[in-house]
Amino acid sequence: MTKKTAKQPDPTATKRVVSPARPRSGRAKASSGRNPATVKVPAASRPKAPTGKIAIPPTRLPTPSRVTKVPLKHFLARAGAPSIDLVAGTEFTFGRNDDCSLPIPSTRVSRVHAAIEWRNSKPVLVDRGSANGTFVGGRPVTEHALAPGDEIEIGPFLCVYRQGDGTKAAAAPLGERTMMEPVDLLGGKIQDGGGLAEVLQGIAFNAKTGTLFVFSPEGQGWVTFSSGNPQAAEAGDARDAEAIYTLLAIKEGRFSFTGELKTDERRMKISVTSLLLEWGRRADELGR
């Protein structure tokens, strides 16, 4: 029986190379393995080509924050003393009466001397028929619409009207008549009547710091003050309170007040008011 031999391939025959089939539409190759498998992509998830104009959402700008308006501050500035705040719309009175907004214990001041009124939200200084007058910038006024920098003088009281934004004080300097400098701030004659007592009241009321010098044929002396409070005094052999009583007895002479302290010593703990009350009691005993 004849055995069939297996047919051997012809080495001279041309080999046919079969290329792998391309994946159909909607199929994708897997990213792993030597023989990648095809993955079907759902039609709904296929990216669509843009048609027509592309709508761009509007850009939202940041909303500006609200600016809080700071109320305007009105006040009266004093040299060497705290300022006095004014309330817009509320009348502010000056006078000798205790019920005035600013009581001024001086014979040069009337009971109700003047007032700051508000007209159309603006301050107006009005004289209330005072005997010695109300002054702005050294000139007598009956009514005056106040402007920043106006210097007000009522008897011994001196101040400057200022405005600010309520967050910081006005930076403009005080005027020459109220500026605290190491030169004479106050000076004049001592005459029988008000005498030196009124000068002491003015220094205390305006809360001044410095030295009061008194010159007279009857004697001379000095008194130091800190914020209107007497600190030390000398007149001849007398010291402190007794020295002030000696100076109060002077009927004629001159005085001057400077912003410099003759001494830094603080030997007294008594107010001008208490000193004047004691001096008045002694004067009554002497029948003066």
GUKOLMAR-370356 format. One record per residue (C-alpha): residue number from 1; residue in three letters; x, y, z. Coordinates in Angstrom, 2 decimals, always signed. Layout:
! residues N
+-----+-----+---------+---------+---------+
!   k !   r !      px !      py !      pz !
+-----+-----+---------+---------+---------+
! NUM ! ALA !       X !       Y !       Z !
...
+-----+-----+---------+---------+---------+
This chain:
! residues 288
+-----+-----+---------+---------+---------+
!   k !   r !      px !      py !      pz !
+-----+-----+---------+---------+---------+
!   1 ! MET !   +0.00 !   +0.00 !   +0.00 !
!   2 ! THR !   +1.45 !   +3.24 !   -1.10 !
!   3 ! LYS !   +1.73 !   +5.97 !   +1.60 !
!   4 ! LYS !   +0.68 !   +9.48 !   +0.74 !
!   5 ! THR !   +3.35 !  +12.04 !   +1.40 !
!   6 ! ALA !   +2.41 !  +15.40 !   +2.76 !
!   7 ! LYS !   +2.55 !  +18.17 !   +0.28 !
!   8 ! GLN !   +5.50 !  +20.42 !   +1.01 !
!   9 ! PRO !   +5.19 !  +24.18 !   +0.42 !
!  10 ! ASP !   +6.90 !  +25.54 !   -2.62 !
!  11 ! PRO !   +9.71 !  +27.78 !   -1.44 !
!  12 ! THR !   +9.66 !  +29.75 !   -4.62 !
!  13 ! ALA !   +6.00 !  +30.65 !   -4.33 !
!  14 ! THR !   +5.13 !  +34.24 !   -3.39 !
!  15 ! LYS !   +3.67 !  +34.63 !   +0.09 !
!  16 ! ARG !   +0.40 !  +36.56 !   +0.46 !
!  17 ! VAL !   +0.40 !  +39.04 !   +3.29 !
!  18 ! VAL !   -3.01 !  +39.72 !   +4.78 !
!  19 ! SER !   -3.36 !  +43.13 !   +6.37 !
!  20 ! PRO !   -5.46 !  +43.36 !   +9.54 !
!  21 ! ALA !   -8.94 !  +44.61 !   +8.91 !
!  22 ! ARG !   -9.59 !  +48.29 !   +9.81 !
!  23 ! PRO !  -12.16 !  +48.82 !  +12.52 !
!  24 ! ARG !  -15.55 !  +49.86 !  +11.30 !
!  25 ! SER !  -17.09 !  +53.18 !  +12.15 !
!  26 ! GLY !  -18.12 !  +53.29 !  +15.79 !
!  27 ! ARG !  -15.36 !  +50.87 !  +16.82 !
!  28 ! ALA !  -12.14 !  +51.75 !  +18.65 !
!  29 ! LYS !   -9.00 !  +49.82 !  +19.47 !
!  30 ! ALA !   -8.32 !  +48.81 !  +22.98 !
!  31 ! SER !   -5.17 !  +50.30 !  +24.44 !
!  32 ! SER !   -3.80 !  +47.03 !  +25.84 !
!  33 ! GLY !   -2.76 !  +43.62 !  +24.48 !
!  34 ! ARG !   -0.96 !  +42.51 !  +21.32 !
!  35 ! ASN !   -4.17 !  +41.73 !  +19.55 !
!  36 ! PRO !   -6.33 !  +44.80 !  +20.31 !
!  37 ! ALA !  -10.04 !  +44.22 !  +20.58 !
!  38 ! THR !  -12.57 !  +46.66 !  +19.25 !
!  39 ! VAL !  -14.85 !  +48.67 !  +21.57 !
!  40 ! LYS !  -18.21 !  +49.99 !  +20.51 !
!  41 ! VAL !  -18.83 !  +53.68 !  +21.34 !
!  42 ! PRO !  -22.50 !  +54.61 !  +21.89 !
!  43 ! ALA !  -23.73 !  +57.07 !  +19.28 !
!  44 ! ALA !  -25.10 !  +59.39 !  +21.97 !
!  45 ! SER !  -21.61 !  +59.95 !  +23.44 !
!  46 ! ARG !  -19.89 !  +60.70 !  +20.19 !
!  47 ! PRO !  -18.69 !  +64.32 !  +19.91 !
!  48 ! LYS !  -20.79 !  +66.40 !  +17.58 !
!  49 ! ALA !  -19.28 !  +68.91 !  +15.22 !
!  50 ! PRO !  -20.18 !  +72.51 !  +16.15 !
!  51 ! THR !  -22.83 !  +74.10 !  +14.00 !
!  52 ! GLY !  -23.39 !  +77.83 !  +13.55 !
!  53 ! LYS !  -22.10 !  +80.41 !  +16.09 !
!  54 ! ILE !  -20.78 !  +79.33 !  +19.46 !
!  55 ! ALA !  -22.56 !  +81.07 !  +22.36 !
!  56 ! ILE !  -20.06 !  +82.54 !  +24.87 !
!  57 ! PRO !  -21.47 !  +83.05 !  +28.36 !
!  58 ! PRO !  -21.29 !  +86.69 !  +29.54 !
!  59 ! THR !  -18.47 !  +87.60 !  +31.90 !
!  60 ! ARG !  -19.71 !  +88.64 !  +35.30 !
!  61 ! LEU !  -17.90 !  +91.69 !  +36.64 !
!  62 ! PRO !  -17.35 !  +91.93 !  +40.40 !
!  63 ! THR !  -19.95 !  +94.02 !  +42.17 !
!  64 ! PRO !  -18.30 !  +97.17 !  +43.58 !
!  65 ! SER !  -18.45 !  +97.37 !  +47.36 !
!  66 ! ARG !  -20.61 ! +100.07 !  +48.84 !
!  67 ! VAL !  -18.70 ! +103.13 !  +50.07 !
!  68 ! THR !  -19.75 ! +104.15 !  +53.57 !
!  69 ! LYS !  -19.99 ! +107.91 !  +53.88 !
!  70 ! VAL !  -18.29 ! +109.19 !  +57.02 !
!  71 ! PRO !  -20.27 ! +111.99 !  +58.67 !
!  72 ! LEU !  -18.57 ! +115.38 !  +58.81 !
!  73 ! LYS !  -17.30 ! +116.29 !  +62.25 !
!  74 ! HIS !  -17.62 ! +119.84 !  +63.62 !
!  75 ! PHE !  -15.57 ! +120.94 !  +66.64 !
!  76 ! LEU !  -13.94 ! +123.86 !  +68.42 !
!  77 ! ALA !  -10.16 ! +123.50 !  +68.75 !
!  78 ! ARG !   -8.38 ! +124.99 !  +71.76 !
!  79 ! ALA !   -4.65 ! +125.44 !  +72.33 !
!  80 ! GLY !   -3.31 ! +123.01 !  +74.92 !
!  81 ! ALA !   -6.77 ! +121.61 !  +75.70 !
!  82 ! PRO !   -9.16 ! +118.96 !  +74.31 !
!  83 ! SER !  -11.42 ! +120.05 !  +71.46 !
!  84 ! ILE !  -15.15 ! +120.62 !  +71.98 !
!  85 ! ASP !  -17.42 ! +118.59 !  +69.69 !
!  86 ! LEU !  -20.46 ! +120.21 !  +68.09 !
!  87 ! VAL !  -23.54 ! +118.14 !  +67.21 !
!  88 ! ALA !  -25.02 ! +119.15 !  +63.87 !
!  89 ! GLY !  -28.57 ! +120.42 !  +64.33 !
!  90 ! THR !  -28.16 ! +120.99 !  +68.09 !
!  91 ! GLU !  -27.78 ! +124.55 !  +69.35 !
!  92 ! PHE !  -24.57 ! +125.24 !  +71.31 !
!  93 ! THR !  -24.65 ! +128.17 !  +73.77 !
!  94 ! PHE !  -21.89 ! +130.20 !  +75.44 !
!  95 ! GLY !  -22.49 ! +132.19 !  +78.61 !
!  96 ! ARG !  -22.04 ! +132.68 !  +82.32 !
!  97 ! ASN !  -25.10 ! +130.61 !  +83.22 !
!  98 ! ASP !  -24.43 ! +127.06 !  +84.38 !
!  99 ! ASP !  -27.06 ! +125.67 !  +82.00 !
! 100 ! CYS !  -25.19 ! +126.95 !  +78.91 !
! 101 ! SER !  -23.51 ! +124.35 !  +76.72 !
! 102 ! LEU !  -20.20 ! +126.00 !  +77.62 !
! 103 ! PRO !  -20.35 ! +127.95 !  +80.91 !
! 104 ! ILE !  -17.67 ! +130.67 !  +81.04 !
! 105 ! PRO !  -17.16 ! +132.05 !  +84.58 !
! 106 ! SER !  -16.10 ! +135.57 !  +83.69 !
! 107 ! THR !  -17.56 ! +139.02 !  +84.31 !
! 108 ! ARG !  -16.75 ! +139.83 !  +80.67 !
! 109 ! VAL !  -19.28 ! +137.21 !  +79.57 !
! 110 ! SER !  -23.07 ! +137.73 !  +79.62 !
! 111 ! ARG !  -25.43 ! +135.16 !  +81.12 !
! 112 ! VAL !  -26.30 ! +133.87 !  +77.64 !
! 113 ! HIS !  -23.61 ! +135.50 !  +75.53 !
! 114 ! ALA !  -23.76 ! +133.79 !  +72.12 !
! 115 ! ALA !  -24.82 ! +130.58 !  +70.39 !
! 116 ! ILE !  -23.99 ! +128.41 !  +67.41 !
! 117 ! GLU !  -27.19 ! +127.78 !  +65.47 !
! 118 ! TRP !  -27.68 ! +125.46 !  +62.47 !
! 119 ! ARG !  -29.17 ! +126.78 !  +59.27 !
! 120 ! ASN !  -29.40 ! +124.47 !  +56.27 !
! 121 ! SER !  -27.08 ! +122.11 !  +58.16 !
! 122 ! LYS !  -24.42 ! +124.83 !  +58.42 !
! 123 ! PRO !  -23.21 ! +126.45 !  +61.68 !
! 124 ! VAL !  -23.88 ! +130.15 !  +62.30 !
! 125 ! LEU !  -22.45 ! +132.05 !  +65.28 !
! 126 ! VAL !  -25.05 ! +134.45 !  +66.71 !
! 127 ! ASP !  -24.46 ! +137.09 !  +69.41 !
! 128 ! ARG !  -27.34 ! +137.08 !  +71.91 !
! 129 ! GLY !  -27.15 ! +140.77 !  +72.79 !
! 130 ! SER !  -24.03 ! +140.45 !  +74.94 !
! 131 ! ALA !  -22.59 ! +143.47 !  +76.76 !
! 132 ! ASN !  -18.99 ! +142.98 !  +75.58 !
! 133 ! GLY !  -19.57 ! +141.49 !  +72.15 !
! 134 ! THR !  -18.69 ! +138.34 !  +70.21 !
! 135 ! PHE !  -15.64 ! +138.39 !  +67.94 !
! 136 ! VAL !  -14.54 ! +136.36 !  +64.91 !
! 137 ! GLY !  -11.01 ! +137.01 !  +63.67 !
! 138 ! GLY !  -10.78 ! +140.01 !  +66.01 !
! 139 ! ARG !  -13.89 ! +141.71 !  +64.56 !
! 140 ! PRO !  -17.24 ! +142.07 !  +66.36 !
! 141 ! VAL !  -20.12 ! +140.13 !  +64.80 !
! 142 ! THR !  -23.84 ! +139.80 !  +65.41 !
! 143 ! GLU !  -24.24 ! +136.85 !  +63.01 !
! 144 ! HIS !  -21.50 ! +134.99 !  +61.20 !
! 145 ! ALA !  -21.62 ! +131.83 !  +59.05 !
! 146 ! LEU !  -18.70 ! +129.82 !  +60.41 !
! 147 ! ALA !  -16.00 ! +128.55 !  +58.07 !
! 148 ! PRO !  -13.10 ! +126.23 !  +58.98 !
! 149 ! GLY !  -10.31 ! +128.26 !  +60.55 !
! 150 ! ASP !  -12.51 ! +131.03 !  +62.02 !
! 151 ! GLU !  -11.14 ! +132.25 !  +65.37 !
! 152 ! ILE !  -13.89 ! +132.83 !  +67.94 !
! 153 ! GLU !  -13.38 ! +135.09 !  +70.97 !
! 154 ! ILE !  -15.95 ! +135.33 !  +73.77 !
! 155 ! GLY !  -14.56 ! +137.08 !  +76.85 !
! 156 ! PRO !  -11.46 ! +135.12 !  +77.91 !
! 157 ! PHE !  -12.45 ! +132.12 !  +75.81 !
! 158 ! LEU !  -10.55 ! +131.62 !  +72.54 !
! 159 ! CYS !  -11.07 ! +128.79 !  +70.06 !
! 160 ! VAL !  -10.98 ! +127.94 !  +66.36 !
! 161 ! TYR !  -13.85 ! +126.34 !  +64.43 !
! 162 ! ARG !  -12.73 ! +123.21 !  +62.59 !
! 163 ! GLN !  -14.19 ! +120.46 !  +60.42 !
! 164 ! GLY !  -12.99 ! +116.88 !  +60.01 !
! 165 ! ASP !  -14.12 ! +113.50 !  +58.66 !
! 166 ! GLY !  -14.53 ! +111.99 !  +62.10 !
! 167 ! THR !  -11.57 ! +109.62 !  +61.71 !
! 168 ! LYS !   -8.72 ! +112.02 !  +62.30 !
! 169 ! ALA !   -8.31 ! +115.52 !  +63.58 !
! 170 ! ALA !   -7.82 ! +118.42 !  +61.24 !
! 171 ! ALA !   -4.15 ! +118.92 !  +60.49 !
! 172 ! ALA !   -4.29 ! +122.69 !  +59.95 !
! 173 ! PRO !   -2.53 ! +124.63 !  +62.73 !
! 174 ! LEU !   -4.30 ! +126.93 !  +65.13 !
! 175 ! GLY !   -4.15 ! +130.63 !  +64.51 !
! 176 ! GLU !   -1.55 ! +132.92 !  +65.99 !
! 177 ! ARG !   -3.84 ! +134.08 !  +68.77 !
! 178 ! THR !   -4.46 ! +130.53 !  +70.05 !
! 179 ! MET !   -1.24 ! +128.72 !  +69.10 !
! 180 ! MET !   +0.80 ! +127.37 !  +72.02 !
! 181 ! GLU !   +4.31 ! +128.74 !  +71.46 !
! 182 ! PRO !   +7.16 ! +129.73 !  +73.84 !
! 183 ! VAL !   +6.28 ! +133.41 !  +73.51 !
! 184 ! ASP !   +3.75 ! +135.66 !  +75.24 !
! 185 ! LEU !   +0.28 ! +134.22 !  +74.68 !
! 186 ! LEU !   -1.53 ! +136.60 !  +76.96 !
! 187 ! GLY !   -0.61 ! +139.93 !  +78.48 !
! 188 ! GLY !   -2.08 ! +143.12 !  +79.76 !
! 189 ! LYS !   -2.70 ! +145.42 !  +82.67 !
! 190 ! ILE !   -3.96 ! +144.47 !  +86.09 !
! 191 ! GLN !   -6.71 ! +146.86 !  +87.09 !
! 192 ! ASP !   -8.86 ! +146.97 !  +90.19 !
! 193 ! GLY !  -12.17 ! +145.34 !  +89.39 !
! 194 ! GLY !  -11.64 ! +141.99 !  +87.67 !
! 195 ! GLY !   -7.94 ! +142.14 !  +88.48 !
! 196 ! LEU !   -5.80 ! +139.04 !  +88.40 !
! 197 ! ALA !   -8.74 ! +136.81 !  +89.37 !
! 198 ! GLU !  -10.20 ! +137.06 !  +85.88 !
! 199 ! VAL !   -6.81 ! +136.26 !  +84.35 !
! 200 ! LEU !   -6.58 ! +133.10 !  +86.49 !
! 201 ! GLN !  -10.10 ! +132.12 !  +85.44 !
! 202 ! GLY !   -9.22 ! +132.52 !  +81.79 !
! 203 ! ILE !   -6.10 ! +130.34 !  +82.12 !
! 204 ! ALA !   -8.05 ! +127.65 !  +83.96 !
! 205 ! PHE !  -11.00 ! +127.74 !  +81.59 !
! 206 ! ASN !   -8.82 ! +127.46 !  +78.48 !
! 207 ! ALA !   -6.79 ! +124.69 !  +80.17 !
! 208 ! LYS !   -3.49 ! +126.38 !  +79.35 !
! 209 ! THR !   -0.04 ! +125.14 !  +80.25 !
! 210 ! GLY !   +2.73 ! +127.63 !  +80.98 !
! 211 ! THR !   +3.80 ! +130.35 !  +83.40 !
! 212 ! LEU !   +1.99 ! +133.50 !  +84.48 !
! 213 ! PHE !   +4.31 ! +136.37 !  +85.42 !
! 214 ! VAL !   +3.04 ! +139.34 !  +87.48 !
! 215 ! PHE !   +4.89 ! +142.67 !  +87.71 !
! 216 ! SER !   +3.90 ! +145.57 !  +89.99 !
! 217 ! PRO !   +5.42 ! +148.22 !  +92.23 !
! 218 ! GLU !   +3.67 ! +146.32 !  +95.03 !
! 219 ! GLY !   +5.59 ! +143.15 !  +94.25 !
! 220 ! GLN !   +6.06 ! +140.49 !  +91.62 !
! 221 ! GLY !   +5.81 ! +136.75 !  +91.25 !
! 222 ! TRP !   +4.91 ! +133.85 !  +89.04 !
! 223 ! VAL !   +2.51 ! +130.87 !  +88.85 !
! 224 ! THR !   +2.95 ! +127.73 !  +86.73 !
! 225 ! PHE !   -0.02 ! +125.86 !  +85.23 !
! 226 ! SER !   -0.55 ! +122.44 !  +83.67 !
! 227 ! SER !   -3.77 ! +122.10 !  +81.67 !
! 228 ! GLY !   -5.23 ! +125.03 !  +83.63 !
! 229 ! ASN !   -4.31 ! +123.66 !  +87.07 !
! 230 ! PRO !   -1.84 ! +125.64 !  +89.26 !
! 231 ! GLN !   +1.32 ! +123.66 !  +89.99 !
! 232 ! ALA !   +3.68 ! +126.03 !  +91.83 !
! 233 ! ALA !   +3.90 ! +129.72 !  +92.68 !
! 234 ! GLU !   +6.25 ! +132.22 !  +94.29 !
! 235 ! ALA !   +5.82 ! +135.88 !  +95.28 !
! 236 ! GLY !   +8.53 ! +137.33 !  +97.52 !
! 237 ! ASP !   +8.84 ! +134.96 ! +100.47 !
! 238 ! ALA !   +5.42 ! +133.38 !  +99.90 !
! 239 ! ARG !   +5.06 ! +130.11 !  +98.05 !
! 240 ! ASP !   +2.27 ! +128.24 !  +96.26 !
! 241 ! ALA !   -1.26 ! +129.09 !  +97.50 !
! 242 ! GLU !   -0.06 ! +131.91 !  +99.78 !
! 243 ! ALA !   +1.93 ! +133.36 !  +96.87 !
! 244 ! ILE !   -1.20 ! +133.39 !  +94.71 !
! 245 ! TYR !   -3.18 ! +135.18 !  +97.46 !
! 246 ! THR !   -0.38 ! +137.78 !  +97.58 !
! 247 ! LEU !   -0.57 ! +138.31 !  +93.80 !
! 248 ! LEU !   -4.39 ! +138.55 !  +93.92 !
! 249 ! ALA !   -4.04 ! +141.49 !  +96.31 !
! 250 ! ILE !   -2.21 ! +143.53 !  +93.64 !
! 251 ! LYS !   -4.45 ! +146.33 !  +92.37 !
! 252 ! GLU !   -2.31 ! +147.71 !  +89.57 !
! 253 ! GLY !   +0.44 ! +146.19 !  +87.49 !
! 254 ! ARG !   +1.05 ! +144.06 !  +84.44 !
! 255 ! PHE !   +0.98 ! +140.37 !  +83.66 !
! 256 ! SER !   +2.13 ! +138.07 !  +80.88 !
! 257 ! PHE !   +1.63 ! +134.39 !  +80.18 !
! 258 ! THR !   +4.05 ! +132.19 !  +78.24 !
! 259 ! GLY !   +3.93 ! +128.59 !  +77.07 !
! 260 ! GLU !   +7.17 ! +127.73 !  +78.91 !
! 261 ! LEU !   +7.23 ! +126.35 !  +82.45 !
! 262 ! LYS !   +9.50 ! +128.16 !  +84.89 !
! 263 ! THR !   +9.70 ! +124.94 !  +86.90 !
! 264 ! ASP !   +8.47 ! +121.37 !  +86.41 !
! 265 ! GLU !   +7.65 ! +121.01 !  +90.11 !
! 266 ! ARG !   +4.07 ! +120.11 !  +91.02 !
! 267 ! ARG !   +3.66 ! +121.32 !  +94.57 !
! 268 ! MET !   -0.04 ! +122.25 !  +94.52 !
! 269 ! LYS !   -3.19 ! +120.14 !  +94.40 !
! 270 ! ILE !   -5.87 ! +122.80 !  +94.37 !
! 271 ! SER !   -7.98 ! +124.26 !  +91.55 !
! 272 ! VAL !   -8.24 ! +127.92 !  +90.55 !
! 273 ! THR !  -11.88 ! +127.92 !  +91.62 !
! 274 ! SER !  -10.97 ! +126.75 !  +95.15 !
! 275 ! LEU !   -8.21 ! +129.34 !  +95.36 !
! 276 ! LEU !  -10.58 ! +132.15 !  +94.35 !
! 277 ! LEU !  -13.24 ! +131.00 !  +96.84 !
! 278 ! GLU !  -10.70 ! +131.06 !  +99.65 !
! 279 ! TRP !   -9.43 ! +134.45 !  +98.50 !
! 280 ! GLY !  -12.99 ! +135.79 !  +98.47 !
! 281 ! ARG !  -13.55 ! +134.49 ! +102.00 !
! 282 ! ARG !  -10.36 ! +136.22 ! +103.20 !
! 283 ! ALA !  -11.32 ! +139.46 ! +101.42 !
! 284 ! ASP !  -14.71 ! +139.42 ! +103.16 !
! 285 ! GLU !  -13.04 ! +138.99 ! +106.54 !
! 286 ! LEU !  -10.81 ! +141.99 ! +105.80 !
! 287 ! GLY !  -13.84 ! +144.02 ! +104.76 !
! 288 ! ARG !  -12.56 ! +144.69 ! +101.27 !
+-----+-----+---------+---------+---------+
